[in-house]
Amino acid sequence: MIPVTNHISLGDEEIEETFLRASGPGGQNVNKVATAVQLRFDAAASPSLPGPVKERLRRLAGRRMTDAGVIVITANRFRTQERNRADALQRLVELIAQATPAPATRRPTRPTRASKERRLATKKRRGEIKAGRAGDFE
């Protein structure tokens, strides 16, 4: 089990990892060893995630999520397979943790009387400044 929050944990069987050759520095080793990790997590079919979290996750993941609801994370920052695996898993956990809290509901507020008066006074001042410019073109 992979803990995400106090209430959400992902099963090991829900995550699929494939290893591929990474681009970038590494010398001759880069052509021989598959150190990059491509992590796939089927968020749409995951029994671990509640419905609202799945919706927020879809919005947050953006192009990292396929049309079928599979999140694909590719990690090739490091030269070792182990560190790239840990990096990909950490990025997935952070993404899900970010989607977990429900957004606060916005309660509409009305402007105070003082703020209305300040706004109108500013508008009046600006109008007087502009009206004063009217005779400057002759």
C-alpha positions in Angstrom: 0.0 0.0 0.0 1.2 3.5 -0.9 -0.1 6.1 1.5 -1.3 9.4 0.0 -3.3 11.0 2.8 -4.7 9.8 6.1 -7.8 8.5 4.3 -6.4 7.5 0.9 -3.9 4.7 0.1 -3.2 3.2 -3.3 -2.7 -0.5 -3.8 0.6 -1.6 -5.4 -1.3 -3.5 -8.1 -2.9 -0.2 -9.2 0.4 1.2 -10.4 2.1 -0.1 -13.5 5.8 0.8 -14.2 7.7 0.4 -17.4 11.4 1.2 -17.9 12.8 2.9 -21.0 16.1 4.3 -22.1 16.6 7.9 -20.9 17.9 10.7 -23.0 20.5 13.1 -21.8 23.9 12.7 -20.1 25.2 9.3 -19.0 27.9 8.4 -21.5 28.0 4.9 -23.0 25.7 3.7 -20.2 22.7 5.7 -21.5 22.5 3.4 -24.6 22.6 0.2 -22.5 20.5 0.6 -19.4 16.8 1.5 -19.2 16.8 4.0 -16.3 13.8 6.2 -17.2 10.5 5.1 -15.6 7.1 5.5 -17.1 4.5 5.2 -14.3 0.8 4.5 -15.3 -2.1 4.9 -12.8 -5.6 4.2 -13.9 -7.4 6.9 -11.9 -10.7 6.4 -13.6 -10.9 2.7 -12.5 -9.2 3.1 -9.1 -11.3 1.9 -6.2 -9.0 3.9 -3.8 -10.2 7.3 -5.0 -13.6 8.8 -4.2 -15.5 10.4 -7.2 -15.0 14.0 -6.3 -11.2 13.5 -6.0 -11.2 11.8 -9.5 -12.9 14.9 -11.0 -10.4 17.3 -9.4 -7.5 15.0 -10.4 -8.7 15.1 -14.0 -8.6 18.9 -14.0 -5.2 19.0 -12.2 -3.5 16.3 -14.3 -4.1 18.1 -17.6 -2.3 16.5 -20.4 -0.7 13.9 -18.1 -4.0 12.1 -18.1 -5.2 10.2 -21.2 -8.8 10.3 -22.4 -9.3 6.8 -20.8 -8.4 8.3 -17.4 -4.9 6.9 -17.1 -2.3 9.2 -15.5 1.1 8.8 -17.2 4.2 10.2 -15.4 7.6 9.8 -17.0 10.7 10.3 -14.7 14.2 10.5 -16.1 15.8 13.2 -13.9 18.2 10.8 -12.2 20.7 8.3 -13.6 19.5 5.3 -11.5 16.3 3.4 -12.0 15.6 3.3 -8.3 15.7 7.1 -7.9 13.6 7.6 -11.0 11.0 5.1 -9.6 10.9 7.0 -6.3 10.6 10.3 -8.2 7.7 9.2 -10.4 5.8 7.7 -7.4 6.4 10.9 -5.3 5.0 13.0 -8.2 1.9 10.9 -8.4 1.3 11.0 -4.7 1.7 14.8 -4.6 -0.7 15.2 -7.5 -3.3 13.0 -5.8 -2.7 14.8 -2.5 -3.2 18.2 -4.2 -6.6 17.0 -5.6 -7.8 15.6 -2.3 -9.0 18.7 -0.4 -12.3 20.1 -1.6 -12.1 23.7 -2.7 -13.7 26.2 -0.3 -17.1 27.4 -1.3 -17.2 31.1 -2.2 -19.6 33.1 -0.2 -20.6 36.3 -2.0 -20.0 39.4 0.0 -21.3 43.0 -0.5 -19.0 46.0 -0.5 -19.2 48.1 2.6 -20.6 51.6 2.6 -17.2 53.1 3.2 -15.7 51.2 0.3 -18.5 52.4 -2.0 -17.9 56.0 -0.9 -14.1 55.7 -1.5 -14.7 54.3 -5.0 -17.1 57.1 -5.8 -14.8 59.8 -4.4 -11.9 58.4 -6.5 -14.1 58.4 -9.6 -15.1 62.0 -8.9 -11.5 63.0 -8.5 -10.5 61.3 -11.8 -13.4 63.0 -13.6 -12.3 66.4 -12.3 -8.8 65.8 -13.5 -10.0 64.8 -17.0 -12.4 67.7 -17.1 -9.6 70.0 -16.3 -7.7 68.8 -19.4 -10.5 69.8 -21.8 -9.2 73.4 -22.3 -5.5 72.4 -22.8 -5.7 71.7 -26.5 -6.0 75.3 -27.8 
